[in-house]
Amino acid sequence: MTASIPSHRLACVLSEIGRLRSRFEAEREAGGETAIDPSHDHSAQFIRDHFGDETAARLVEIHHSTDEVPEKAALPESFRRETYLLMAASRLASAHHRNDKSEPVMRLQNVFNVVDGSDTRSKTYPLRPLSIDRETLFPRAGDEHTQSDVEGYEGLWNGLTEAVTEVHRYETLVHLLEKYTWCIPASPDTPDLPLYDYLRTTVAIGDALYYSDLTTADLRSLAAGDTIDQQCFSLVKGDLSGIQSFLHRMKSPDEAQDRISKRMRGRSTQLWLLTESLSTLFLRHLDLPCTSLIWSGGGQFYALVPPNSSKSAALDEFEQAVNTRLFERFGGDLFFILGCASAGSQLHRFPRSFSAWRAIPTSESSEKGRRWFQCSIHRFSRRVTNQRNRVPSAAVRKHTTRSGVRSV
């Protein structure tokens, strides 16, 4: 399995998985029980035990042990680049230095805890694997939890280590991380941010940096918190236009009254599947993993890509191919638009780097009209070409000569 996962990607996605074990072991040590030294790097050991990737384990070890990479003579240039890449991705994902001190056992806080005057301030999520049931998905007050914090952490760690032995694909590993780390806070500084979201963001940024044109010196500056002039990555947005008209379109008044709720559910499911398919095809078009997808839903998706992958030619090629198929299938009711915004290394400007998205809805109508026309011309031209190249069978093909019609 490790042969199919690059070392830099494995190191990014598992860079902080050891927090799951170190927290409950630190709690046990404080209670007088025998435990492994909480300073032991469980993340690197987890990679060695279950994936056997020594390069990824060394990347995590250096990332956790110090902010300085050994001298150039001690490490190959490619390894130094990946080490700074992991440091930079971790810093950009968290916007602060990592905490190497032992952390207490914590539960994930409800996001509404930040709302003043809310009675959910003391509510946290249960420490149990993700499942679709009320006992798991809804936060509770501290005295309503039936399981201790240490037992919850230990159960999640044991469940993850047992399940990961059956992993043969990168996508399966990502789903297992979501299942067992969705309820674990990333750090004491972000008690309402799941560890899974932090790891997924780290690997998305790491892949974008890895496939960019940034040099080792550039990545070293990013890891140190300095700014650079080059673009670090791009955020691409895919948008399905015409959703409302597609959902509510009816052929006749009688059809509008006939099983309308069933029809609406069916079309909503179709749009959801279409959005998921488009996001998957887009990542496959750029040869990026599933973790590069930041968000998908409501007929839209966001993906974090390398700056050199967001060239207009690559985006236009994918957009044109999708719109041709949509036109053939839905006759112009749905249309697909891609947009892109780039971001640099200045963390305090990072949220404003993607303000260009606000301009997309205002120009959507004119953009849709222009590209719908281009798609129509492309489809018409292809149909004419197919008609010209079509060769009838010998039984029905006829040639007109001076003497009349002759069969061949």
C-alpha positions in Angstrom: 0.0 0.0 0.0 2.8 2.4 0.9 4.1 2.3 -2.7 0.9 4.0 -3.9 1.0 6.8 -1.3 3.9 9.4 -1.6 5.9 9.8 1.6 5.1 13.5 1.8 1.4 12.9 1.6 1.5 10.1 4.2 3.6 12.3 6.6 1.1 15.2 6.2 -2.1 13.2 6.8 -0.6 11.4 9.8 1.6 14.2 11.2 -0.5 14.6 14.4 -2.2 11.2 14.7 0.0 10.5 17.8 -1.9 13.1 19.8 -4.7 10.6 20.1 -2.5 8.3 22.1 -0.2 10.8 23.9 -3.2 12.6 25.5 -4.7 9.6 27.3 -1.3 8.2 28.2 -0.3 11.6 29.7 -3.5 11.5 31.7 -2.7 8.0 33.0 0.8 9.1 33.9 -0.6 12.0 35.9 -2.9 9.5 37.7 0.0 7.3 38.8 -0.5 4.5 36.3 2.4 3.1 34.2 2.5 4.6 30.8 4.9 5.3 28.0 6.7 8.6 28.1 4.2 11.1 26.6 7.0 12.9 24.7 7.5 9.8 22.6 6.6 10.5 19.0 3.6 8.2 18.5 2.9 9.6 15.0 6.2 8.4 13.5 5.9 5.1 15.3 2.4 4.7 13.9 3.7 5.2 10.4 6.5 2.7 10.9 4.2 0.0 12.5 1.4 0.2 10.0 2.9 1.5 6.7 6.6 0.8 6.9 7.5 4.1 5.3 10.7 5.2 6.9 10.9 8.4 4.9 7.5 9.5 6.1 8.4 8.6 9.7 11.6 10.6 9.5 9.8 13.6 8.1 7.4 13.5 11.0 10.1 13.0 13.6 12.1 16.0 12.4 9.0 18.1 12.2 8.1 17.3 15.8 11.6 17.5 17.3 12.9 20.9 16.0 12.2 23.9 13.8 15.6 23.5 12.2 16.4 20.9 9.6 19.9 19.3 9.8 22.6 20.7 7.5 22.5 20.1 3.8 25.3 17.6 3.9 23.4 15.3 6.3 20.2 15.0 4.1 19.4 14.8 0.4 17.9 17.9 -1.2 14.6 16.2 -2.0 14.2 15.1 1.7 15.0 18.6 2.9 12.4 20.0 0.6 9.8 17.6 1.9 10.7 18.4 5.5 10.2 22.1 5.0 7.1 21.3 3.1 5.6 19.5 6.1 6.5 22.3 8.4 5.1 24.9 6.1 1.8 23.0 5.5 1.4 22.5 9.2 1.9 26.1 10.0 -0.4 27.3 7.2 -3.1 24.9 8.3 -3.0 26.0 12.0 -1.8 29.6 11.6 0.3 29.1 14.7 3.3 27.1 16.0 2.6 23.6 17.0 2.6 22.7 20.7 5.1 20.0 21.5 4.2 19.9 25.2 1.9 17.2 26.6 -1.7 18.0 26.2 -4.6 17.1 28.4 -7.5 14.9 27.4 -10.0 17.1 25.7 -13.4 16.7 24.1 -14.5 18.5 21.0 -16.6 21.5 21.9 -19.8 22.5 20.1 -19.2 25.2 17.5 -22.0 27.2 19.0 -20.1 27.5 22.3 -18.6 30.8 20.9 -22.1 32.3 20.8 -22.6 34.5 23.9 -25.5 33.6 26.0 -25.9 30.1 24.6 -26.8 27.3 27.0 -24.6 25.0 24.9 -21.4 26.5 26.2 -20.5 23.4 28.3 -21.6 20.8 25.8 -19.1 18.6 24.1 -19.2 15.6 21.7 -19.0 12.0 22.8 -15.6 10.3 22.3 -16.8 7.5 20.0 -16.4 6.5 16.3 -18.5 8.5 13.8 -21.9 6.9 13.1 -25.3 8.2 12.1 -27.2 8.1 15.4 -28.4 10.6 17.9 -26.1 9.4 20.7 -23.0 10.1 18.6 -23.9 13.3 16.6 -25.4 15.5 19.3 -23.2 17.2 22.0 -23.9 16.7 25.6 -23.2 18.4 28.9 -20.2 17.1 30.9 -22.3 15.1 33.4 -24.3 13.4 30.6 -21.3 11.5 29.1 -21.4 7.8 30.0 -17.7 7.2 29.2 -14.6 8.8 30.8 -12.3 10.8 28.7 -9.4 8.4 29.0 -11.6 5.4 28.1 -12.9 7.3 25.1 -9.4 8.2 23.7 -8.1 4.7 24.3 -11.1 3.2 22.5 -10.6 5.5 19.5 -6.9 4.7 19.3 -7.4 1.0 19.6 -10.2 1.1 17.0 -8.0 3.0 14.6 -4.9 0.8 15.0 -7.0 -2.3 14.4 -8.9 -0.9 11.4 -5.9 0.5 9.6 -4.3 -2.9 9.2 -6.9 -3.6 6.5 -6.2 -0.5 4.6 -5.1 -0.9 0.9 -6.1 2.5 -0.5 -5.4 6.1 0.4 -9.1 7.0 0.3 -9.8 4.2 2.9 -7.2 5.7 5.2 -8.8 9.1 4.9 -12.3 7.7 5.8 -10.9 5.9 8.8 -9.3 9.1 10.0 -12.6 10.8 9.8 -14.3 8.0 11.6 -11.9 8.0 14.6 -10.7 11.6 14.8 -13.8 13.6 14.1 -14.5 14.2 17.8 -10.9 15.0 18.8 -9.8 18.6 19.1 -6.8 19.5 17.0 -5.2 21.5 19.8 -6.1 23.3 23.1 -6.0 26.6 21.0 -8.8 25.3 18.7 -11.1 23.3 20.9 -13.9 23.4 18.3 -11.7 22.3 15.4 -11.6 18.5 14.8 -8.3 16.8 14.4 -9.6 15.3 11.1 -10.2 18.7 9.6 -6.8 19.9 10.6 -5.1 16.8 9.1 -7.1 17.0 5.9 -6.2 20.7 5.5 -2.6 20.0 6.1 -2.3 17.4 3.4 -4.3 19.5 1.0 -1.8 22.4 1.5 1.1 19.9 1.4 0.1 18.5 -1.9 -0.4 21.9 -3.4 3.1 23.0 -2.2 4.7 19.7 -3.3 3.5 20.0 -6.9 4.3 23.8 -7.1 7.4 25.4 -8.4 8.5 26.5 -5.0 12.1 25.8 -4.1 13.5 24.5 -0.9 14.5 28.0 0.1 10.9 29.2 -0.5 9.5 26.4 1.6 12.0 27.1 4.4 10.8 30.7 4.4 7.2 29.5 4.6 8.0 27.2 7.5 9.6 30.0 9.4 6.6 32.2 8.9 8.2 34.6 6.4 6.5 35.9 3.3 7.5 35.1 -0.3 6.6 36.6 -3.6 5.5 33.4 -5.4 2.0 32.1 -5.3 1.7 29.1 -2.9 -1.6 27.5 -4.1 -4.9 28.3 -5.7 -8.5 27.7 -4.7 -10.7 26.5 -7.5 -14.4 26.7 -7.3 -16.8 24.6 -9.5 -20.4 25.8 -9.7 -23.4 24.2 -11.3 -25.6 26.9 -12.7 -29.4 26.5 -13.3 -30.1 24.4 -10.2 -33.3 26.2 -9.2 -34.9 26.0 -12.6 -33.9 22.4 -13.0 -35.4 21.4 -9.6 -38.7 23.2 -10.2 -39.1 22.7 -13.9 -42.5 21.1 -14.8 -43.9 20.3 -18.3 -47.5 20.9 -17.4 -49.7 22.0 -14.4 -50.9 18.4 -14.0 -47.3 17.2 -13.6 -46.7 19.8 -11.0 -49.4 18.2 -8.8 -48.4 14.6 -9.4 -45.9 13.2 -6.9 -44.1 16.5 -6.6 -42.3 15.7 -3.4 -41.0 12.4 -4.8 -39.8 14.2 -8.0 -38.0 16.9 -5.9 -36.2 14.3 -3.8 -35.1 12.5 -6.9 -33.8 15.6 -8.6 -32.0 16.7 -5.5 -30.3 13.4 -5.2 -29.3 13.6 -8.9 -27.8 17.0 -8.4 -25.8 15.8 -5.3 -24.5 12.8 -7.2 -23.6 15.1 -10.2 -21.7 17.5 -7.9 -19.8 14.6 -6.3 -19.0 13.2 -9.7 -17.7 16.5 -11.1 -15.5 17.1 -8.1 -14.0 13.6 -8.4 -13.4 14.0 -12.1 -11.8 17.4 -11.6 -9.3 16.0 -9.1 -8.6 13.1 -11.4 -8.1 15.5 -14.3 -5.4 17.3 -12.2 -4.0 14.0 -10.7 -4.8 15.1 -7.2 -6.0 13.0 -4.2 -9.4 13.2 -2.5 -8.0 15.3 0.3 -7.5 18.2 -2.1 -11.2 18.7 -2.1 -12.0 21.2 0.6 -15.8 21.3 0.4 -18.6 19.9 -1.8 -22.3 20.5 -1.6 -25.2 22.6 -3.0 -24.1 22.3 -6.6 -20.6 23.7 -5.7 -17.2 22.4 -4.7 -13.9 23.9 -3.7 -10.5 22.4 -4.3 -7.0 23.4 -3.2 -4.6 22.9 -6.2 -1.0 23.8 -7.1 -0.7 27.3 -8.7 0.7 25.8 -11.9 -2.4 23.5 -12.1 -4.9 26.4 -12.1 -3.8 27.6 -15.6 -6.7 28.8 -17.6 -6.0 26.3 -20.4 -6.3 23.3 -18.0 -9.5 24.7 -16.4 -11.1 25.6 -19.8 -10.4 22.2 -21.2 -12.2 20.5 -18.3 -15.0 23.0 -18.2 -15.6 22.6 -22.0 -15.7 18.8 -21.8 -18.2 18.9 -18.8 -20.5 21.4 -20.5 -20.6 19.5 -23.7 -21.9 16.4 -21.8 -24.3 18.5 -19.7 -25.7 20.1 -22.9 -26.2 16.7 -24.5 -27.9 15.3 -21.3 -29.9 18.2 -20.0 -30.3 20.4 -23.0 -28.9 23.6 -21.5 -30.8 23.4 -18.2 -27.5 22.9 -16.2 -24.2 24.6 -16.9 -20.8 24.2 -15.2 -18.5 27.2 -14.4 -15.0 27.1 -13.0 -13.3 30.0 -11.2 -10.0 30.4 -9.5 -8.3 32.6 -6.9 -4.7 32.4 -5.9 -3.1 32.9 -2.4 0.3 33.8 -1.2 2.1 33.2 2.0 0.8 36.0 4.2 -1.3 34.3 6.8 -3.0 37.5 8.0 -4.2 38.1 4.4 -5.2 34.5 3.8 -9.0 34.9 4.4 -9.0 37.9 2.1 -7.1 36.1 -0.6 -10.2 34.5 -1.8 -12.5 37.5 -1.8 -12.6 37.2 -5.6 -15.3 34.6 -5.1 -17.8 37.4 -4.4 -17.5 38.6 -7.9 -18.4 35.2 -9.5 -22.2 35.3 -8.9 -22.4 38.9 -10.3 -20.8 37.8 -13.6 -22.4 34.4 -13.7 -25.3 35.3 -16.1 -23.1 36.8 -18.8 -20.5 34.1 -18.4 -23.2 31.4 -18.7 -24.6 33.0 -21.8 -21.2 33.3 -23.5 -20.1 29.7 -22.7 -23.5 28.2 -23.4 -23.2 29.7 -26.9 -19.7 28.2 -27.3 -20.9 24.8 -26.1 -23.8 24.9 -28.5 -21.5 25.8 -31.4 -19.1 23.0 -30.4 -21.9 20.5 -30.1 -23.4 21.5 -33.5 -20.0 21.3 -35.2 -19.3 17.9 -33.8 -22.7 16.7 -35.0 -22.1 18.0 -38.5 -18.7 16.3 -38.5 -20.1 13.0 -37.4 -22.8 13.2 -40.2 -20.1 13.8 -42.8 -18.0 11.0 -41.6 -20.8 8.5 -41.3 -20.5 5.8 -43.9 -23.8 3.9 -44.8 -23.8 0.1 -45.1 -23.2 -1.5 -48.5 -26.8 -2.8 -48.6 -28.3 0.7 -48.6 -25.5 2.9 -50.0 -26.4 4.2 -53.5 -24.5 6.2 -56.0 -26.0 8.5 -58.5 -24.6 8.3 -62.0 -25.5 9.6 -65.4 -27.6 6.6 -66.1 -29.6 7.0 -62.8 -29.4 5.3 -59.4 -27.2 2.3 -59.1 -27.0 0.1 -56.0 -23.6 -1.2 -54.8 
